[in-house]
């Protein structure tokens, strides 16, 4: 009988072995906490990364409930509390023997529950999200996952950050333990086994990916380097399988469940100040969810939403006009004439916008709307420009094409060398800027290279305070249509942007001041 069959069989017999499984869970929890506190040199930073990853994957909004199973001394739980800003009810279920002693490690804002009688002590309770942090062994995974499924609300999700048995350091260490007849503290489940087990329990939308190349015995002197290369390695074919973690997320049916909205407007100084500019080409599926989400989360901030129809061939313009009838002058239609081009659409959208700030974004960004709060925070804290960064250590990339990653990293390497900057990601069309800086932009590119043109110019304008804000990037799902961006077709435009700006900065003059002095359009 193979391992997969054994794990499936365990689901059917867990009621006869709860005490043993809970003891095993307690040992795993204790080992993890010991490793975290005594061996991992950057455990506080790592747990914050993982908590941010959870927040980005779920697009967390205030009020959604979170349960951590196997919380131990609360290292990860407290990180979750920090990234959720204390606005989400968090329950921590631990398997330690001394409940009073363990509870002292937690914030008063967290509900701490002993797992001594789990799952009976959670009868009739349900949660929006359940998280595991390095808790799933072969002996416990079926029991924990089956109960997690029962404890989720309909449409709820699990997010797990687990050790990867294919990590070479773990594999070598276990090989020596077996040779020396030493006990093995972890019996890990690999990616394929996790995927099959989770699917058999009844979860849908199961995604299992590899994550985190910053792990012991990496010395502190190399941590900075690996922090910057980990995102590339996590998305590199074959190599990604040797990462330190497996990141798993899955959903309890039903698949389509409307996400609860909440008012995320907390800065009075931004009230009625934001013009949102969205280029649209054949976006009939995305316009409604985007407009509804923007107004639900940030209605107090938004002065207008400028939807630029780039000669769509579907019902995009009709849907925009329907929204104008419902919402009046809060929706503005810019109907472009040929030639087509997202660069022309963005330029005309900026010109049509009349708010004190311009938020530039794509039509398929409706899923990450809760994360825009960080960009508004950055502006409220004094930044002139906030740019959504896909390549921060606290960002999340899902299904991001490897070719795009390499092209993006090479482009920013060239930019940083040529202009003596230290920027991670300026080319995403998610930017929030004061109008005065938008008015200074000299946009010439007709297609996707305009995103680089905007970002690089903003970064180089004298006196502009530019803040890169971590965001998530998850490739379009089938119900969002298809992106028309192609790396090879757009590469020449990005090259032109670099060359043009370098010539302007070094050999000419300009209608505005660069950081290093005056220049001119060539």
C-alpha positions as CSV (number, residue, x, y, z in Angstrom):
1,X,0.0,0.0,0.0
2,X,1.6,3.3,-1.0
3,X,1.8,6.5,1.1
4,X,-1.1,8.2,-0.7
5,X,-3.4,5.3,0.0
6,X,-2.4,5.3,3.6
7,X,-3.2,9.0,4.1
8,X,-6.6,8.5,2.4
9,X,-7.3,5.6,4.7
10,X,-6.4,7.7,7.7
11,X,-9.3,10.1,7.0
12,X,-11.7,7.2,7.5
13,X,-10.2,6.2,10.9
14,X,-9.3,9.4,12.6
15,X,-12.1,9.1,15.2
16,X,-10.3,6.1,16.8
17,X,-6.9,7.8,17.1
18,X,-7.5,11.5,17.9
19,X,-5.4,11.3,21.1
20,X,-2.4,10.0,19.3
21,X,-2.7,12.4,16.5
22,X,-3.0,15.4,18.9
23,X,0.2,14.2,20.6
24,X,1.9,14.0,17.3
25,X,0.7,17.5,16.4
26,X,2.0,18.8,19.8
27,X,5.4,17.4,19.1
28,X,5.5,18.9,15.6
29,X,4.4,22.2,16.9
30,X,7.1,22.2,19.6
31,X,9.8,21.2,17.1
32,X,8.8,24.0,14.8
33,X,8.8,26.6,17.5
34,X,12.2,25.5,18.7
35,X,13.6,25.7,15.2
36,X,12.0,29.1,14.6
37,X,13.3,30.7,17.8
38,X,16.8,29.0,18.0
39,X,17.9,28.1,14.5
40,X,16.3,30.5,12.0
41,X,18.4,33.7,12.0
42,X,15.7,35.9,10.5
43,X,12.6,34.2,11.9
44,X,10.8,37.4,12.7
45,X,11.3,38.8,9.2
46,X,10.4,35.5,7.6
47,X,7.1,35.2,9.5
48,X,6.2,38.7,8.5
49,X,6.9,37.7,4.9
50,X,4.6,34.7,5.3
51,X,1.9,36.8,7.0
52,X,2.1,39.3,4.2
53,X,1.8,36.5,1.7
54,X,-1.4,35.3,3.4
55,X,-2.8,38.8,3.3
56,X,-2.0,39.2,-0.4
57,X,-3.2,35.8,-1.4
58,X,-6.6,36.3,0.3
59,X,-6.9,40.0,-0.4
60,X,-7.9,40.3,3.2
61,X,-10.5,42.8,4.3
62,X,-11.5,43.9,7.8
63,X,-13.9,41.6,9.7
64,X,-13.0,38.3,8.0
65,X,-12.2,35.6,10.5
66,X,-8.9,33.7,10.7
67,X,-8.1,30.5,12.6
68,X,-4.5,29.3,12.9
69,X,-4.2,25.6,13.7
70,X,-1.0,24.7,15.5
71,X,-0.2,28.2,16.7
72,X,2.3,27.1,19.4
73,X,3.9,30.1,21.0
74,X,2.1,32.5,18.6
75,X,5.1,33.7,16.5
76,X,3.1,33.5,13.3
77,X,-0.2,34.5,14.9
78,X,1.3,37.8,16.1
79,X,2.7,38.4,12.6
80,X,-0.8,37.9,11.2
81,X,-2.2,40.4,13.8
82,X,0.3,42.9,12.6
83,X,-0.4,42.7,8.9
84,X,-4.1,42.6,9.4
85,X,-3.8,45.8,11.5
86,X,-5.9,44.3,14.3
87,X,-9.0,44.5,12.2
88,X,-9.7,40.8,11.8
89,X,-10.8,38.4,14.5
90,X,-8.0,35.9,15.0
91,X,-8.3,32.6,16.8
92,X,-5.1,30.7,17.7
93,X,-5.5,26.9,18.3
94,X,-2.4,25.4,20.0
95,X,-1.5,21.8,21.1
96,X,0.8,22.7,24.0
97,X,0.3,21.1,27.4
98,X,0.5,24.3,29.4
99,X,-2.3,26.6,28.2
100,X,-1.7,29.4,30.7
101,X,2.1,29.5,29.9
102,X,1.6,29.5,26.2
103,X,-1.2,32.2,26.3
104,X,1.3,34.7,27.7
105,X,3.0,34.9,24.3
106,X,-0.1,36.2,22.6
107,X,-1.5,39.7,22.2
108,X,-4.7,40.4,24.1
109,X,-6.4,40.9,20.7
110,X,-6.1,37.2,19.9
111,X,-8.4,34.4,21.1
112,X,-6.2,31.6,22.3
113,X,-7.7,28.1,22.5
114,X,-6.2,24.8,23.7
115,X,-6.4,21.9,21.3
116,X,-6.6,19.3,24.0
117,X,-10.2,18.4,22.9
118,X,-10.0,19.4,19.3
119,X,-12.1,19.2,17.2
120,X,-15.0,18.9,19.7
121,X,-14.3,22.3,21.3
122,X,-14.9,23.9,17.9
123,X,-18.4,22.5,17.3
124,X,-20.6,25.0,15.4
125,X,-17.8,27.4,14.7
126,X,-16.8,28.5,11.2
127,X,-14.0,30.6,9.8
128,X,-13.4,32.5,6.6
129,X,-9.7,31.5,6.5
130,X,-7.7,28.7,8.2
131,X,-3.9,28.9,8.2
132,X,-1.2,26.3,8.9
133,X,2.5,27.2,9.4
134,X,4.8,24.2,9.1
135,X,2.4,21.8,10.9
136,X,1.6,19.1,8.3
137,X,3.3,15.7,8.8
138,X,2.3,12.4,7.2
139,X,0.9,11.3,10.6
140,X,-1.3,14.4,11.0
141,X,-2.1,15.9,7.6
142,X,-5.3,14.0,6.9
143,X,-6.8,14.6,10.3
144,X,-5.9,18.3,10.3
145,X,-7.1,18.9,6.7
146,X,-10.3,17.0,7.1
147,X,-11.2,19.1,10.2
148,X,-10.1,22.3,8.6
149,X,-12.5,21.6,5.7
150,X,-15.4,21.2,8.3
151,X,-14.4,24.4,10.1
152,X,-14.4,26.6,7.0
153,X,-17.4,28.8,5.9
154,X,-18.7,28.1,2.5
155,X,-16.3,29.6,0.1
156,X,-13.6,29.8,2.8
157,X,-10.0,29.1,2.1
158,X,-7.0,27.5,3.7
159,X,-3.4,28.8,3.3
160,X,-0.5,26.6,4.3
161,X,3.2,27.4,4.4
162,X,4.9,24.0,4.9
163,X,8.5,22.7,4.8
164,X,9.5,21.2,1.4
165,X,10.9,17.6,1.6
166,X,12.6,18.2,-1.7
167,X,14.7,21.0,-0.2
168,X,18.3,19.6,-0.5
169,X,19.3,20.8,3.0
170,X,16.4,18.9,4.5
171,X,17.0,15.8,2.3
172,X,20.7,15.6,3.2
173,X,20.0,16.1,6.9
174,X,17.4,13.3,6.9
175,X,19.8,11.0,5.0
176,X,22.4,11.4,7.7
177,X,19.8,10.8,10.5
178,X,18.7,7.6,8.9
179,X,22.3,6.4,8.5
180,X,23.0,7.2,12.2
181,X,19.7,5.7,13.4
182,X,18.6,9.0,14.8
183,X,14.9,10.0,15.1
184,X,13.4,12.1,12.4
185,X,11.5,15.1,13.9
186,X,9.6,15.7,10.6
187,X,8.0,13.3,8.1
188,X,7.0,15.8,5.4
189,X,4.4,15.5,2.7
190,X,5.5,16.5,-0.8
191,X,3.8,18.8,-3.3
192,X,2.1,16.1,-5.3
193,X,0.8,14.2,-2.3
194,X,-0.6,17.4,-0.8
195,X,-2.4,18.3,-4.0
196,X,-4.0,14.9,-4.3
197,X,-5.0,14.7,-0.7
198,X,-6.5,18.2,-0.6
199,X,-8.5,17.5,-3.7
200,X,-9.8,14.2,-2.4
201,X,-11.1,15.9,0.8
202,X,-13.3,18.1,-1.3
203,X,-11.3,21.4,-1.7
204,X,-11.4,23.2,-5.1
205,X,-9.1,25.8,-6.7
206,X,-6.1,24.0,-5.2
207,X,-2.8,25.8,-5.9
208,X,0.5,24.3,-4.6
209,X,3.7,26.2,-5.4
210,X,7.2,26.4,-4.2
211,X,8.4,29.4,-2.1
212,X,11.4,30.9,-0.2
213,X,15.0,30.2,-1.0
214,X,16.3,32.0,2.1
215,X,16.8,29.2,4.6
216,X,19.4,27.8,7.0
217,X,22.3,27.2,6.8
218,X,22.5,30.3,4.7
219,X,24.8,32.8,6.6
220,X,23.4,36.3,7.3
221,X,25.9,37.8,4.9
222,X,24.2,36.2,2.0
223,X,20.6,36.7,3.1
224,X,20.3,40.1,1.4
225,X,21.5,38.5,-1.9
226,X,19.0,35.6,-1.7
227,X,16.2,37.9,-0.7
228,X,16.6,39.6,-4.0
229,X,17.0,36.4,-6.1
230,X,14.4,34.3,-4.3
231,X,11.5,35.5,-6.4
232,X,13.4,34.5,-9.6
233,X,14.3,31.1,-8.2
234,X,10.7,30.5,-7.0
235,X,9.5,30.8,-10.6
236,X,12.4,29.1,-12.4
237,X,11.5,25.7,-13.9
238,X,13.0,22.7,-12.1
239,X,15.1,24.8,-9.7
240,X,11.9,26.0,-7.9
241,X,11.3,22.5,-6.6
242,X,14.2,22.9,-4.2
243,X,12.7,25.9,-2.4
244,X,12.5,25.8,1.4
245,X,8.7,26.0,1.5
246,X,5.6,24.7,-0.1
247,X,2.8,27.3,-0.3
248,X,-0.6,25.8,-0.6
249,X,-4.0,27.5,-0.9
250,X,-7.4,25.9,-1.6
251,X,-11.1,26.8,-1.3
252,X,-14.1,25.1,0.1
253,X,-17.0,25.1,-2.4
254,X,-18.8,27.0,-3.9
255,X,-16.3,28.4,-6.3
256,X,-17.9,31.7,-7.0
257,X,-18.8,33.6,-3.9
258,X,-18.9,37.4,-3.8
259,X,-16.3,38.9,-1.4
260,X,-17.5,41.1,1.4
261,X,-16.6,44.8,0.9
262,X,-15.6,47.2,3.5
263,X,-14.9,50.9,3.7
264,X,-11.1,51.3,3.6
265,X,-11.0,55.1,3.6
266,X,-9.2,56.3,6.7
267,X,-7.4,59.5,5.5
268,X,-9.7,62.6,5.4
269,X,-7.1,64.5,3.3
270,X,-7.8,62.2,0.4
271,X,-11.6,62.6,0.4
272,X,-13.0,63.3,-3.1
273,X,-9.4,63.8,-4.4
274,X,-8.7,60.6,-6.6
275,X,-9.2,60.3,-10.3
276,X,-8.9,56.6,-11.3
277,X,-7.7,56.1,-14.9
278,X,-8.3,52.7,-16.5
279,X,-7.4,51.8,-20.1
280,X,-10.0,49.4,-21.5
281,X,-9.8,47.1,-24.5
282,X,-12.4,44.4,-24.7
283,X,-12.9,44.4,-21.0
284,X,-16.7,43.8,-20.8
285,X,-16.2,41.1,-18.1
286,X,-14.1,43.3,-15.8
287,X,-15.6,46.8,-15.9
288,X,-18.5,46.0,-13.6
289,X,-16.6,44.2,-10.8
290,X,-13.8,46.9,-11.0
291,X,-16.1,49.9,-10.7
292,X,-18.3,48.2,-8.0
293,X,-15.2,47.3,-6.0
294,X,-13.5,50.7,-6.3
295,X,-16.6,52.5,-5.0
296,X,-17.3,49.9,-2.3
297,X,-13.7,50.1,-0.8
298,X,-12.7,53.7,-1.7
299,X,-15.9,55.5,-2.5
300,X,-15.1,58.4,-0.1
301,X,-11.7,59.0,-1.9
302,X,-12.9,58.7,-5.5
303,X,-13.8,61.9,-7.4
304,X,-14.2,60.1,-10.7
305,X,-13.4,56.9,-12.6
306,X,-12.0,57.7,-16.1
307,X,-12.6,54.6,-18.3
308,X,-10.7,54.9,-21.6
309,X,-12.2,52.7,-24.3
310,X,-9.4,51.9,-26.8
311,X,-11.7,51.0,-29.7
312,X,-13.0,47.8,-28.2
313,X,-14.9,45.3,-30.4
314,X,-17.1,43.9,-27.6
315,X,-19.6,45.5,-25.4
316,X,-17.1,47.5,-23.3
317,X,-18.3,51.0,-24.3
318,X,-22.0,50.0,-23.9
319,X,-21.3,48.8,-20.3
320,X,-19.4,52.0,-19.5
321,X,-22.4,54.1,-20.7
322,X,-24.7,51.9,-18.5
323,X,-22.5,52.8,-15.5
324,X,-22.7,56.5,-16.4
325,X,-26.5,56.3,-16.4
326,X,-26.4,54.7,-12.9
327,X,-23.6,56.8,-11.3
328,X,-23.6,60.0,-13.2
329,X,-20.5,62.1,-13.4
330,X,-18.5,59.8,-11.2
331,X,-17.9,57.8,-14.3
332,X,-16.2,59.5,-17.3
333,X,-15.9,57.8,-20.7
334,X,-13.0,58.6,-23.0
335,X,-13.9,57.1,-26.4
336,X,-10.6,57.0,-28.4
337,X,-10.2,57.2,-32.1
338,X,-7.6,54.9,-33.9
339,X,-4.8,54.1,-33.8
340,X,-5.2,51.7,-30.9
341,X,-2.6,51.5,-28.1
342,X,-2.6,51.2,-24.3
343,X,0.0,54.0,-24.2
344,X,-2.3,56.4,-26.1
345,X,-5.2,55.4,-23.8
346,X,-3.2,56.1,-20.6
347,X,-2.0,59.4,-21.9
348,X,-5.5,60.6,-22.9
349,X,-6.9,59.3,-19.6
350,X,-4.3,61.3,-17.6
351,X,-5.3,64.4,-19.7
352,X,-9.0,63.8,-19.0
353,X,-8.6,63.3,-15.3
354,X,-9.3,66.3,-13.1
355,X,-8.7,65.0,-9.5
356,X,-5.9,66.2,-7.3
357,X,-4.4,62.6,-7.5
358,X,-4.3,60.1,-10.3
359,X,-4.6,56.4,-9.7
360,X,-3.6,54.5,-12.8
361,X,-4.5,50.8,-13.0
362,X,-5.5,48.0,-15.3
363,X,-9.1,46.7,-15.7
364,X,-8.3,43.3,-14.3
365,X,-7.0,44.5,-11.0
366,X,-10.3,44.1,-9.1
367,X,-9.0,41.2,-7.0
368,X,-6.2,43.2,-5.4
369,X,-8.3,46.3,-4.6
370,X,-8.0,45.8,-0.8
371,X,-4.2,46.1,-1.2
372,X,-4.5,49.6,-2.7
373,X,-5.0,50.8,0.9
374,X,-1.2,50.6,1.3
375,X,-0.7,52.9,-1.6
376,X,-3.1,55.5,-0.1
377,X,-1.3,55.1,3.2
378,X,2.0,55.9,1.5
379,X,0.6,59.1,0.0
380,X,-0.9,60.1,3.3
381,X,2.5,59.5,4.9
382,X,4.1,62.1,2.6
383,X,5.0,60.3,-0.7
384,X,4.3,62.1,-3.9
385,X,4.1,58.9,-5.9
386,X,3.2,55.3,-4.8
387,X,4.0,52.5,-7.2
388,X,2.7,48.9,-6.8
389,X,5.8,46.7,-6.7
390,X,5.5,43.0,-7.8
391,X,9.1,42.3,-6.8
392,X,9.3,43.4,-3.2
393,X,10.1,40.6,-0.7
394,X,6.6,41.1,0.6
395,X,5.0,40.8,-2.8
396,X,3.3,37.7,-4.1
397,X,3.7,36.4,-7.7
398,X,1.4,33.6,-8.9
399,X,1.5,32.1,-12.4
400,X,3.9,34.8,-13.5
401,X,5.6,33.8,-16.8
402,X,9.2,33.1,-16.3
403,X,10.2,35.0,-19.4
404,X,8.5,38.1,-18.1
405,X,10.4,37.8,-14.8
406,X,13.8,37.6,-16.6
407,X,12.9,40.6,-18.9
408,X,11.7,42.6,-15.9
409,X,14.8,42.0,-13.8
410,X,17.2,42.7,-16.7
411,X,15.3,45.9,-17.5
412,X,15.5,47.2,-13.9
413,X,19.2,46.1,-13.6
414,X,20.0,48.2,-16.7
415,X,17.9,51.2,-15.3
416,X,19.6,51.0,-11.9
417,X,23.1,50.9,-13.5
418,X,22.5,53.7,-16.0
419,X,20.7,56.0,-13.7
420,X,22.4,55.0,-10.4
421,X,19.0,54.1,-8.8
422,X,17.9,51.3,-6.5
423,X,14.4,50.4,-7.8
424,X,12.7,47.1,-7.8
425,X,9.6,47.5,-10.0
426,X,8.6,50.7,-11.8
427,X,6.9,49.2,-14.9
428,X,3.6,48.0,-13.4
429,X,0.5,50.0,-14.4
430,X,-0.5,50.5,-10.7
431,X,0.6,54.0,-9.8
432,X,-0.9,56.7,-7.5
433,X,0.6,60.2,-8.0
434,X,0.0,63.8,-7.3
435,X,-1.5,65.5,-10.4
436,X,1.5,68.0,-10.6
437,X,3.8,65.1,-11.4
438,X,1.4,63.5,-13.8
439,X,1.3,66.8,-15.7
440,X,5.1,66.7,-16.0
441,X,5.2,63.3,-17.8
442,X,6.3,63.3,-21.5
443,X,4.6,60.1,-22.8
444,X,5.5,58.9,-26.3
445,X,5.1,55.2,-26.3
446,X,1.9,53.9,-27.9
447,X,1.9,50.4,-26.3
448,X,2.9,48.7,-23.1
449,X,6.3,50.4,-22.8
450,X,4.3,53.4,-21.6
451,X,4.2,51.7,-18.2
452,X,8.0,51.9,-18.1
453,X,8.0,55.4,-19.4
454,X,5.7,56.6,-16.7
455,X,7.5,54.8,-13.9
456,X,11.0,55.7,-14.9
457,X,10.2,59.4,-15.4
458,X,8.4,59.6,-12.0
459,X,11.5,58.0,-10.4
460,X,13.8,60.5,-12.0
461,X,11.8,63.8,-11.5
462,X,13.6,66.1,-9.1
463,X,12.0,66.4,-5.7
464,X,9.5,63.6,-6.3
465,X,9.2,61.3,-3.3
466,X,8.5,57.8,-4.8
467,X,7.5,54.9,-2.6
468,X,7.3,51.3,-3.9
469,X,4.5,49.4,-2.2
470,X,4.4,45.6,-2.2
471,X,1.4,44.1,-4.1
472,X,0.3,40.7,-5.4
473,X,0.3,39.7,-9.0
474,X,-1.9,36.7,-10.0
475,X,-2.3,35.9,-13.6
476,X,-5.8,36.4,-15.1
477,X,-8.3,33.7,-14.6
478,X,-10.4,32.4,-17.5
479,X,-13.4,34.6,-16.4
480,X,-11.2,37.8,-16.7
481,X,-10.3,37.4,-20.4
482,X,-6.8,37.5,-21.8
483,X,-4.0,40.0,-21.6
484,X,-2.6,41.3,-24.9
485,X,0.9,41.9,-23.4
486,X,3.7,40.0,-25.2
487,X,7.3,40.2,-24.0
488,X,9.0,40.0,-27.3
489,X,6.7,42.4,-29.1
490,X,7.0,45.0,-26.3
491,X,10.8,44.6,-25.7
492,X,11.8,47.2,-28.3
493,X,9.6,49.8,-26.8
494,X,11.1,49.3,-23.3
495,X,14.6,49.6,-24.8
496,X,13.6,52.9,-26.5
497,X,12.4,54.2,-23.2
498,X,15.8,53.5,-21.5
499,X,17.8,55.0,-24.4
500,X,15.6,58.1,-24.7
501,X,15.7,58.9,-21.0
502,X,19.5,58.3,-20.8
503,X,20.0,60.7,-23.7
504,X,17.7,63.3,-22.2
505,X,19.4,63.1,-18.9
506,X,22.9,63.4,-20.2
507,X,22.8,65.3,-23.5
508,X,19.9,67.6,-23.6
509,X,17.5,69.9,-21.8
510,X,13.9,69.2,-20.6
511,X,10.7,71.0,-19.7
512,X,11.2,69.7,-16.1
513,X,14.1,69.0,-13.9
514,X,15.6,65.5,-13.5
515,X,17.3,64.5,-10.3
516,X,20.8,65.0,-11.7
517,X,20.1,68.3,-13.5
518,X,18.6,69.7,-16.7
519,X,18.0,67.9,-19.9
520,X,16.1,68.2,-23.2
521,X,13.8,66.1,-25.3
522,X,15.8,64.6,-28.2
